[in-house]
Amino acid sequence: MNVRVFFFGLVLTFLACGWCVVDATAQVVTGQTTRAVVYQGDTIPYIELPTVHYHAPRIFNNRREEQSYNRLVHNVKRVYPYARLAGIKFQEYSELLEELETDAQRRRAAREIEQEIKDEFEGELRRLTISQGHILIKLIDRETKHTSYDVLRDFRGAFTAVFWQSFGRLFGYNLKTEYDPYGDDKLIEEIVQLIELGAI
């Protein structure tokens, strides 16, 4: 009788241990797999955080300075969509012209592109102020990585680019103006970033 009780107890012990093992392996471990780096023998998780842009609230010395800044914000907001569109169209048209085989086909395509742009935007662009025109020239350089002069030269030829550069100079425009986000155009760059973030 003692032997039976012993074997019965032994069987129950094995079953209980078996359940413990099954139960231990059935547990689901939750967490997140990340990359890691080893630094001085320690493994450290490597997690990339999104870039955070912070612009301190602007403090103005006087009312005139505040009005000047607000005018600049208005002008940048007015022309920035055209500059963005110019960057997109520049990429599309560059790829289109590269696919063409002869210079004659490229010239014909460039004339068609120019006419398409005139039909769509000429009326709106004529209503820009001189200040907005200066900002647009800079933002086109920002978006296309080419000055307005270079864009004209690439699409319409050197003669056309020189003509419009000379004509623009009569009204104070320089199509060769380059965008300088860390210098003269630092304030415009700040406003553009705020627009892209949806802050203004």
KAHU-V789349 format. One record per residue. N is the residue number from 1. SS is DSSP state (alpha for helix, beta for strand, coil for the rest). Layout:
n->N ss->SS
n->N ss->SS
//
This chain:
n->1 ss->coil
n->2 ss->alpha
n->3 ss->alpha
n->4 ss->alpha
n->5 ss->alpha
n->6 ss->alpha
n->7 ss->alpha
n->8 ss->alpha
n->9 ss->alpha
n->10 ss->alpha
n->11 ss->alpha
n->12 ss->alpha
n->13 ss->alpha
n->14 ss->alpha
n->15 ss->alpha
n->16 ss->alpha
n->17 ss->alpha
n->18 ss->alpha
n->19 ss->alpha
n->20 ss->alpha
n->21 ss->alpha
n->22 ss->alpha
n->23 ss->alpha
n->24 ss->alpha
n->25 ss->alpha
n->26 ss->alpha
n->27 ss->coil
n->28 ss->coil
n->29 ss->coil
n->30 ss->coil
n->31 ss->coil
n->32 ss->coil
n->33 ss->coil
n->34 ss->coil
n->35 ss->beta
n->36 ss->beta
n->37 ss->beta
n->38 ss->beta
n->39 ss->beta
n->40 ss->coil
n->41 ss->coil
n->42 ss->beta
n->43 ss->beta
n->44 ss->beta
n->45 ss->beta
n->46 ss->beta
n->47 ss->coil
n->48 ss->coil
n->49 ss->coil
n->50 ss->coil
n->51 ss->coil
n->52 ss->coil
n->53 ss->coil
n->54 ss->coil
n->55 ss->coil
n->56 ss->coil
n->57 ss->coil
n->58 ss->coil
n->59 ss->coil
n->60 ss->coil
n->61 ss->coil
n->62 ss->coil
n->63 ss->alpha
n->64 ss->alpha
n->65 ss->alpha
n->66 ss->alpha
n->67 ss->alpha
n->68 ss->alpha
n->69 ss->alpha
n->70 ss->alpha
n->71 ss->alpha
n->72 ss->alpha
n->73 ss->alpha
n->74 ss->alpha
n->75 ss->alpha
n->76 ss->alpha
n->77 ss->alpha
n->78 ss->alpha
n->79 ss->alpha
n->80 ss->alpha
n->81 ss->alpha
n->82 ss->alpha
n->83 ss->alpha
n->84 ss->alpha
n->85 ss->alpha
n->86 ss->alpha
n->87 ss->alpha
n->88 ss->alpha
n->89 ss->alpha
n->90 ss->alpha
n->91 ss->alpha
n->92 ss->alpha
n->93 ss->alpha
n->94 ss->alpha
n->95 ss->alpha
n->96 ss->alpha
n->97 ss->alpha
n->98 ss->alpha
n->99 ss->alpha
n->100 ss->coil
n->101 ss->coil
n->102 ss->coil
n->103 ss->alpha
n->104 ss->alpha
n->105 ss->alpha
n->106 ss->alpha
n->107 ss->alpha
n->108 ss->alpha
n->109 ss->alpha
n->110 ss->alpha
n->111 ss->alpha
n->112 ss->alpha
n->113 ss->alpha
n->114 ss->alpha
n->115 ss->alpha
n->116 ss->alpha
n->117 ss->alpha
n->118 ss->alpha
n->119 ss->alpha
n->120 ss->alpha
n->121 ss->alpha
n->122 ss->alpha
n->123 ss->alpha
n->124 ss->alpha
n->125 ss->alpha
n->126 ss->alpha
n->127 ss->coil
n->128 ss->coil
n->129 ss->coil
n->130 ss->alpha
n->131 ss->alpha
n->132 ss->alpha
n->133 ss->alpha
n->134 ss->alpha
n->135 ss->alpha
n->136 ss->alpha
n->137 ss->alpha
n->138 ss->alpha
n->139 ss->alpha
n->140 ss->alpha
n->141 ss->alpha
n->142 ss->alpha
n->143 ss->alpha
n->144 ss->alpha
n->145 ss->coil
n->146 ss->coil
n->147 ss->coil
n->148 ss->alpha
n->149 ss->alpha
n->150 ss->alpha
n->151 ss->alpha
n->152 ss->alpha
n->153 ss->alpha
n->154 ss->alpha
n->155 ss->alpha
n->156 ss->alpha
n->157 ss->coil
n->158 ss->alpha
n->159 ss->alpha
n->160 ss->alpha
n->161 ss->alpha
n->162 ss->alpha
n->163 ss->alpha
n->164 ss->alpha
n->165 ss->alpha
n->166 ss->alpha
n->167 ss->alpha
n->168 ss->alpha
n->169 ss->alpha
n->170 ss->alpha
n->171 ss->coil
n->172 ss->coil
n->173 ss->coil
n->174 ss->coil
n->175 ss->coil
n->176 ss->coil
n->177 ss->coil
n->178 ss->coil
n->179 ss->coil
n->180 ss->coil
n->181 ss->coil
n->182 ss->coil
n->183 ss->coil
n->184 ss->coil
n->185 ss->coil
n->186 ss->alpha
n->187 ss->alpha
n->188 ss->alpha
n->189 ss->alpha
n->190 ss->alpha
n->191 ss->alpha
n->192 ss->alpha
n->193 ss->alpha
n->194 ss->alpha
n->195 ss->alpha
n->196 ss->alpha
n->197 ss->alpha
n->198 ss->coil
n->199 ss->coil
n->200 ss->coil
//
